[in-house]
Structure formats: C-alpha cells, structure tokens
Amino acid sequence: MRTDESQAESGRSSPMAISTPTTAGGPAENSDSAPLRTLMDTDAIRVKIAVDYESAPEDLRAGLRQVAENHNVAYFYRTECGAAAQYLWTVRFERVADESVLPSGSYEVSGSGGDLVVRYHRIIDAFRALGQVLTAARAAEVAASTSGDDRSLSSPDFTIAETAQFETLALMIDCSRNGVLCVKSIFAMLRNMALMGFNMLQLYTEDTYKVADEPFFGYLRGGYTQQELRTVDDYAYSMGIEVVACIQTLGHLGQILQWPRYAGIRDTNEVVLSRLPETYALLEKLIATVSAPLRSRRIHIGMDEAYGVGEGRFRTLFGAQEGTAIFVEHLGRVNDICKRHGLRPMLWSDMLFCLAAKNNALYAYYDQTNSPASALAKVEGIPPDVDLVFWDYYHTAPEIYARKIQQHRELGCANPWMAGGAWTWTRFWCHLPFSFESNRASLVAAKSLEGRVSSFMLTIWGDEGNECDFFSALPVMLYAGNHAYTAKPEIDVDFMENTFAAICGGSLGDWMHASRIDEIPQADALHVRAQLPSNMSKWVLWEDPMLSFMSPQYATLDLELHFTEIADRLLDCALSSTNSGMSAVPNGAATVRYPLNRLLRMPGLLARVLELKCNLRAKLVGPYRTENHAALLQVAETRLRPLIEAQRELWLYHRSRWHRIYKPFGWETLELRYGGLTARLQTMYDRIVTYFFDAVAQLALPQACLVIQGCFHSQL
C-alpha cells in the first residue's frame, strides 16, 4: 500500500520522459509517448565486437566465452558466422591490481581504430565494461545512420570510465510462487546481469530446494538439487557474480506447514513455532543444506511478513508474550546456527517495524514516525553481525527512503541494504513505468549523503501464481545497473535505449508499449497516480465472462480500441523479430537485430484476448433484453467464437513459454485458470446457441427457416 506521503507525490514528473530525444530520468509513465525504434529490424548490423579471449586474464576467459558465444544479442562476432558486418572492433582486457591506480569498482575503456582495451579491477566491472562497449557500438550505428558518416564505426575513438556506487548490486528472483527458473534460464539471467554490472544473485526459495530425508519439504514443487545449485554457482563465479542462498526461517512457510509431517513445529499456518528445539533442528538442516553447494558465506534468512508470530500454538505453549521479544529471540537462535556454519545472515526488516507498532499493515513499516528503536531497547536487540534489508517498492520520493534508511541505522545496523522492486507480481508483464519511478527514488536515496548505503538489491516477485514472464523485468534491471554506475540522479533516455538494444536485444520503446496492457486509457492522470500500478489485464482476463463483475468499472472507457492498438503493435514486433527481422549479410549469415522482441508475443496475445472479451457481456445484454435472438447469435459467432480461439492461442503460447524458462511444476495452477476460463466461454457459447434454437422452435416453420437461413447457416 502507498502511504499519504507517496500519494502526495503523484503530481511529480516521471523520472524519464521517453518522448524526447534526450532528457533526464527513466522511461515515461504513459508509454503512449514511447518512440519507434531508431534502427529497424531490417537494418543490417554494421559493427561486430570480437572478444580477445586468449590474452585475457585466466580467471576472466571462461566467463567471457560464455557471454560472447551464448548471449543472444546481435553485436558479438562469432567465428562460425564469419565477418557478418562491415566493421569489426576488438576488445582486450587488462586487470589492474593496484587500487591506487584504478580503484576497486572502477574500469576504463580506451582505444582507437577499432582496437579497444578494458582496464578493470573486479571481474564484474570487466563484464560491465563489455556491456558498455556493446552500447557504444549501437550508439555508433545510430550516429552513422543519422549523419551518414561512418567514421564513428570505422575509426572509433572514445573513452568510457565508470565507478560503481555500491559494493554489492544484487538481483533477487522469486522461485517460490509456482515458477522455479530452470538452470538455463538462470544462465541467461546471469549473462544479462554480468553485462549490466550486477555482482550478486539471490534465488528466493521458501521450500524449492531439495533436503535429504525431508520428502515433504518442497513436495512436488520442483526444488533445486545440490548439483543444480553448484552448477549455477560455478557459472556465476566465472562472471564475478556471488550466489547467495535466500530462504525463509520464520514466516512464508505455509507450503511445508500444510503437511502433517511438520504439524509439530507449526505456530500458525504460515509461521513456524519459535522456542521449540525441533524447529531449530529443522532450520539448521535447511541452512546447512542450501549453503553447502555455494561459495558465498552470506545467507538471506527472510523472516518478513511473519504475521501472527507468537499468536498461535506459541501462545498455547508459552503464554502471551510481546511480539518483538519473540522475534528477536528467534533471530538470535537462527543467527547462532548461521555462525556455526560460518555464515553471515541478512533479513528483511519489516517485522521489526510492524511488531513495534502492533500493526501488521505495510503502513506501519513505511510510517515515517514509526521507529522500533524504543521497542528493541527493551529486549536484547539485534545481533551486531546481522544485516537488515529495507524493502520498499511503492514510494516515488527519495527523501522517504532516506528517512527510513536512517531509522534502520538507529536500530544499530550501520549499513543496511536497500531493496527495490521490479513490478512483476500480480500481472502478466512487468509494469515498467512505475518500476522506473519507484526505483529511481530508492536509488537516488541510496546514493545520497543522507541515505548512503553500500548494497542495493532489485527484487523480482511472482505473487499470485507467477503469471509474469520474469524476463520482462530486464529493462528495470538495466535501469538499476545504469544508476549503480553513476553518481548522477538521472539516466539519459538515449543511453537506456542503446543499452537495452545492445545488451538485451530488445527495443525499449516496444517493451514500454507492452506495459500499456495495465494502463487505464482516458483516465485522469492525477487520480491514477494516486494509486498503485493497475493490473487491469489480469482482472479483465480472469473475470467470469457471463457475470463480468468488473465491467461497470470500465463501462465509460474504450478498452476495445485500447487493446486492439496494443495487440496490433506487439504482435507485429514479435513477428518481425523472428521473421522479417532476419537481415542478410554479405557472407550469407543472418542476424536478428531485436531477438528479444519475440517475447512481446505474450502481451500481444493477451491484448488480443482482452480486445474481444472486455465488452462481451455489454454486447450481449441489449439483444437479450429485447429478445433479438438473431443479434444475440451474431455476437456469439462474430465475437465469442473468435475469443475462444484467441484464448486458446494465448494458453498454448503461455504453456510453451513456461516450459521453456521454468520447471514444469507450478504450471498446473495457471492451467487450471485457463481451463476454467475455457469452460466458461464454451458454456456461454453453448447457452446462447441453445437459447437461439429454443426461440426458433417456437416460431412458425416458414419464419424459422428465414431466420436460420439469414443468420445461422453454419449450425444447420
């Protein structure tokens, strides 16, 4: 929920107005203003980047090969494809060990005539530098296309230098809400992360990792094996990325607590029973298991949203006790376990604030006047070797974040983490505009003198079934990565467009346009901004087609036109990225300029379904009330039948996409939703047909024949 402070911010300008060629901030709130692509799918790739593996430092070679040979973007030169471009730039790498010469977290790219040298200290900065070389190649193509002068391509002469603003830039991916990313998908994420400058990955696993002799832990949930986690860790390590276990040790454990096997350690349906030896025996087993295959000696122990802690069986066994005291005692016990295994824990900080305020609502967490310092003073306090992670995905003013960071320091945590969110939860496509705006505020605060922290985390959550394709969050990852390598408070639009095309292989304007599936057309902008981002597409898709209880809320909006325009553009983009986007080059090879635009098929198909479904009931009500049976049947034939086919196409594509990027477990939840919608649409169609024939049967035979011949020949 947004607090009063954030609602008051609704009139502030968006962090990036993508309608202008060069401006400060992040992509626009209203993606109507998103531009068409500067370079089209049919424009040939004119410059390639050749990575010099052999001369690279040994600890860099494996990662460089993985990125240059497997990352699906147009600009890497691959020997099996030949030259495949007019111009070739070669990149060499030199490590600078002396921090007095090149500080840790900094890198430099220099050179001329297509021979470039990257000087770096940390491995991750070498990969960030490579991503910026790709960006420079894209920018040179744009410049040459605009000016007609190829010197920016044939004789590049430039210097790039950046310094990381955070010691740790982390990405956390939810693997507990149905969708468990398969290993190859994690590899793809890691390649993108490396080129953006992220040096930590956390896979959020409540119960989705295998534990020996615990068959009901993660039962039928697709948990990671020790070998899978070890493989991920090795792959990440080759690119300078630390993999950190991210689990739960208090709340959010309903998936295991539902089984009789764990009834004895249940406080509430979601929270384990504190103070019980059996609880800590299991938690130690979990912590030892999940950390064993990973190099990192850090671990995220969760403990967020543990609502009702101490209020279930705990109260029956131990009596009523103050929530903060129970929480801190449990934290101390879990921290002792971590220390025995050589681990330094971090945890989400919200429960400290909510318990102190005796209020489980998020308002208590974000209330600027609420500090749990006094409540903690009455108990033992937070262990000094535990890090707090402040998460806030909702506000758009940096000062709100800075104040709350300071409150964390008042709790004895000198250097808390800041966590923002890519808005992937409860929707089908990441809401990019609000993600940019809220993360801009948190990043500016995290870099400011008042709120300065050394670690920033971007989270990708999958609440309510994980319908969203997590790769739709790539622009937000890129935005955070670009912010993390500049002291400036804003990010240039052209820079974002070029980096997204070069590093990820997508067109930012088209991806911004996909976010419009959840924007409300013709609505008062100030009113809409006073709320959280809409997830309109999810509601319109899953609402019952016959009852259509949402329809009064959008009766005055032209949603049909809105979704038609979105579907037309996105489906065209997806098609061109796989067909007409193949541009011939002299040696016969082919290159896709925007390969990632193929993912726009999902929001495009969704928009096509919503276009047919949004006004379906309204179109049926009139003919039904006037007993115009022919008109009623015409709607069924011209709108309902195409909707059934469009919905089937969406289901089949979503199914294929799911099984490409996730493990098969969890898909059954979404397929039940599709199955329910399919059944309801078919029932609706069958009922209309039956109603029509029942009406026809009551007519005189000659009149019935005329009606049938005129409007329903397909059913004879």
SULSUL-V377614 format. One record per backbone hydrogen bond with DSSP energy under -1.0 kcal/mol. NH is the residue of the N-H (numbers start at 1). CO is the residue of the C=O. E is the energy in kcal/mol with one decimal. If there is no record, write none. Layout:
BEGIN
NH/CO/E + NH/CO/E
END
This chain:
BEGIN
7/3/-1.9 + 8/4/-1.7 + 10/7/-1.4 + 12/9/-2.9 + 18/16/-1.0 + 20/17/-1.5 + 33/30/-1.8 + 34/31/-1.3 + 43/40/-1.5 + 48/87/-2.1 + 49/75/-3.4 + 50/89/-3.5 + 52/91/-2.6 + 53/51/-1.3 + 56/53/-1.3 + 60/57/-2.1 + 64/60/-2.3 + 65/61/-2.5 + 66/62/-2.1 + 67/63/-2.3 + 68/64/-3.0 + 69/65/-2.4 + 70/66/-1.3 + 71/67/-2.1 + 73/71/-2.0 + 77/49/-2.9 + 81/78/-2.1 + 82/79/-1.3 + 87/46/-2.3 + 89/48/-3.0 + 90/114/-3.4 + 91/50/-2.7 + 92/116/-2.5 + 94/118/-3.1 + 96/120/-3.5 + 101/98/-1.2 + 102/98/-2.2 + 106/103/-1.9 + 107/162/-1.8 + 108/119/-2.3 + 109/160/-3.2 + 110/117/-2.0 + 115/112/-1.5 + 116/90/-3.2 + 117/110/-3.0 + 118/92/-3.0 + 119/108/-2.8 + 120/94/-1.9 + 126/122/-1.1 + 127/123/-1.4 + 128/124/-2.3 + 129/125/-2.3 + 130/126/-1.9 + 131/127/-2.2 + 132/128/-1.7 + 133/129/-1.8 + 134/130/-2.1 + 135/131/-1.8 + 136/132/-2.3 + 137/133/-2.2 + 138/134/-2.1 + 139/135/-2.8 + 140/136/-2.3 + 141/137/-2.0 + 142/138/-2.3 + 143/139/-2.6 + 144/140/-2.6 + 145/141/-2.5 + 146/142/-2.1 + 147/143/-2.8 + 148/144/-2.5 + 153/150/-1.6 + 154/150/-2.9 + 155/151/-2.2 + 158/111/-1.0 + 160/109/-2.5 + 162/107/-1.4 + 164/105/-3.1 + 165/484/-3.4 + 167/454/-1.5 + 168/454/-2.0 + 170/456/-3.0 + 171/200/-2.0 + 172/458/-2.9 + 173/202/-2.6 + 174/460/-2.7 + 175/204/-2.3 + 179/177/-1.5 + 182/661/-2.3 + 186/182/-1.9 + 187/183/-2.4 + 188/184/-1.8 + 189/185/-2.3 + 190/186/-2.8 + 191/187/-2.2 + 192/188/-1.9 + 193/189/-2.9 + 194/190/-2.7 + 195/191/-1.9 + 196/192/-1.3 + 197/193/-1.7 + 198/193/-2.2 + 199/169/-1.7 + 200/169/-1.1 + 201/242/-2.8 + 202/171/-2.8 + 204/173/-2.8 + 205/246/-3.0 + 210/224/-3.1 + 214/211/-1.6 + 217/214/-1.5 + 221/218/-1.8 + 224/208/-2.1 + 229/225/-2.2 + 230/226/-2.3 + 231/227/-2.4 + 232/228/-2.3 + 233/229/-2.4 + 234/230/-2.4 + 235/231/-2.2 + 236/232/-2.6 + 237/233/-2.5 + 238/234/-1.5 + 239/236/-1.8 + 240/237/-1.5 + 241/236/-2.4 + 242/199/-2.4 + 244/201/-2.6 + 247/300/-2.8 + 249/301/-1.0 + 253/270/-2.2 + 257/253/-2.2 + 258/254/-1.1 + 259/256/-1.7 + 262/259/-2.0 + 263/260/-1.7 + 265/262/-1.3 + 266/263/-1.4 + 267/271/-2.5 + 268/271/-1.7 + 272/250/-2.4 + 273/265/-2.7 + 280/276/-1.4 + 281/277/-1.9 + 282/278/-1.9 + 283/279/-2.4 + 284/280/-2.2 + 285/281/-1.5 + 286/282/-2.3 + 287/283/-2.7 + 288/284/-2.5 + 289/285/-2.0 + 290/286/-2.6 + 291/287/-1.6 + 292/288/-1.1 + 294/291/-1.3 + 299/344/-1.9 + 300/245/-3.1 + 301/346/-2.8 + 307/305/-1.9 + 309/306/-1.5 + 311/308/-2.6 + 313/267/-1.8 + 316/312/-1.2 + 317/313/-2.4 + 318/314/-3.3 + 319/315/-1.6 + 326/322/-1.8 + 327/323/-2.5 + 328/324/-2.7 + 329/325/-2.1 + 330/326/-2.3 + 331/327/-2.6 + 332/328/-2.3 + 333/329/-1.8 + 334/330/-2.5 + 335/331/-2.7 + 336/332/-1.9 + 337/333/-1.6 + 338/334/-2.3 + 339/335/-2.5 + 340/336/-1.9 + 341/337/-1.1 + 342/339/-1.5 + 343/338/-2.8 + 344/297/-2.5 + 346/299/-1.9 + 347/387/-2.1 + 348/302/-1.6 + 349/389/-2.0 + 354/350/-2.6 + 355/351/-2.7 + 356/352/-1.2 + 357/353/-1.7 + 359/354/-2.4 + 364/361/-1.5 + 366/362/-2.2 + 367/363/-1.4 + 370/367/-1.5 + 376/372/-2.6 + 377/373/-1.5 + 379/376/-1.3 + 386/383/-1.3 + 387/345/-2.1 + 389/347/-2.6 + 390/417/-2.6 + 392/419/-2.1 + 400/397/-1.3 + 402/398/-2.5 + 403/399/-2.1 + 404/400/-1.7 + 405/401/-2.4 + 406/402/-1.9 + 407/403/-1.7 + 408/404/-1.5 + 409/405/-1.6 + 410/406/-1.6 + 411/408/-1.0 + 412/409/-1.9 + 413/408/-1.4 + 417/388/-2.9 + 418/455/-1.9 + 419/390/-2.8 + 420/457/-2.6 + 422/459/-2.8 + 424/422/-2.3 + 426/463/-1.5 + 431/423/-2.3 + 432/430/-1.5 + 435/431/-1.7 + 436/432/-2.6 + 437/433/-2.0 + 438/434/-2.9 + 439/435/-2.0 + 440/436/-2.1 + 441/437/-1.6 + 442/438/-2.0 + 443/439/-2.7 + 444/440/-2.7 + 445/441/-2.1 + 446/442/-2.4 + 447/443/-1.3 + 452/448/-1.1 + 453/446/-2.1 + 456/168/-2.3 + 457/418/-3.0 + 458/170/-2.6 + 459/420/-2.4 + 460/172/-2.1 + 466/462/-1.3 + 469/428/-1.1 + 472/469/-2.5 + 473/470/-1.9 + 474/471/-1.5 + 477/473/-2.2 + 478/474/-2.6 + 479/475/-2.2 + 480/476/-2.6 + 481/477/-2.6 + 482/478/-2.7 + 483/479/-2.2 + 484/480/-2.2 + 486/483/-1.5 + 493/23/-1.3 + 496/492/-1.9 + 497/493/-2.7 + 498/494/-2.6 + 499/495/-2.6 + 500/496/-2.4 + 501/497/-2.0 + 502/498/-2.5 + 503/499/-2.9 + 504/500/-1.4 + 505/500/-1.2 + 506/500/-1.2 + 511/507/-2.1 + 512/508/-2.7 + 513/509/-1.8 + 514/510/-1.4 + 516/513/-1.7 + 517/514/-1.6 + 518/515/-1.7 + 519/516/-1.3 + 528/524/-2.3 + 529/525/-2.4 + 531/528/-1.8 + 539/535/-1.3 + 540/536/-2.7 + 541/537/-2.1 + 542/538/-2.2 + 543/539/-1.9 + 548/544/-2.9 + 551/548/-1.3 + 553/550/-1.8 + 557/554/-1.4 + 559/557/-1.5 + 562/558/-1.8 + 563/559/-3.1 + 564/560/-2.0 + 565/561/-2.3 + 566/562/-1.6 + 567/563/-2.7 + 568/564/-2.5 + 569/565/-2.0 + 570/566/-2.7 + 571/567/-2.5 + 572/568/-1.5 + 573/569/-2.3 + 574/570/-2.8 + 575/571/-2.1 + 576/572/-2.5 + 577/573/-1.7 + 579/575/-2.3 + 581/576/-1.7 + 582/579/-1.9 + 583/591/-1.9 + 585/589/-1.3 + 588/585/-2.5 + 591/583/-1.1 + 596/505/-2.5 + 597/594/-1.5 + 598/595/-1.3 + 599/596/-1.9 + 600/597/-1.6 + 601/598/-1.5 + 602/599/-1.1 + 604/600/-2.0 + 605/601/-3.0 + 606/602/-2.3 + 607/603/-2.4 + 608/604/-1.9 + 609/605/-2.0 + 610/606/-2.5 + 611/607/-2.3 + 612/608/-1.3 + 613/609/-1.9 + 614/610/-2.6 + 616/613/-1.6 + 619/615/-2.0 + 620/616/-1.0 + 621/617/-2.1 + 624/620/-1.8 + 625/621/-2.6 + 626/622/-2.0 + 628/623/-2.7 + 629/627/-1.4 + 632/628/-2.1 + 633/629/-2.3 + 634/630/-2.0 + 635/631/-1.9 + 636/632/-1.7 + 637/633/-2.3 + 638/634/-2.8 + 639/635/-2.0 + 640/635/-1.8 + 641/636/-2.1 + 643/639/-1.8 + 644/640/-2.3 + 645/641/-1.8 + 646/642/-2.7 + 647/643/-2.9 + 648/644/-1.8 + 649/645/-2.1 + 650/646/-2.2 + 651/647/-2.4 + 652/648/-2.5 + 653/649/-2.3 + 654/650/-2.9 + 655/651/-2.4 + 656/652/-2.2 + 657/653/-2.8 + 658/654/-2.7 + 659/655/-2.2 + 661/657/-1.7 + 662/658/-3.3 + 663/180/-2.5 + 667/664/-1.6 + 669/666/-1.2 + 671/667/-2.8 + 672/668/-1.8 + 673/669/-1.0 + 674/670/-2.4 + 675/671/-2.9 + 676/672/-2.3 + 677/673/-2.3 + 678/674/-2.8 + 679/675/-2.4 + 680/676/-2.2 + 681/677/-2.5 + 682/678/-2.3 + 683/679/-2.5 + 684/680/-2.3 + 685/681/-2.2 + 686/682/-2.9 + 687/683/-2.6 + 688/684/-1.9 + 689/685/-2.3 + 690/686/-2.6 + 691/687/-2.6 + 692/688/-2.4 + 693/689/-2.5 + 694/690/-2.5 + 695/691/-1.9 + 696/692/-2.5 + 697/693/-2.4 + 699/696/-1.8 + 704/700/-2.4 + 705/701/-2.3 + 706/702/-1.8 + 707/703/-2.2 + 708/704/-2.7 + 709/705/-2.9 + 710/706/-1.9 + 711/707/-1.9 + 712/708/-2.3 + 715/712/-1.5 + 716/713/-1.2
END
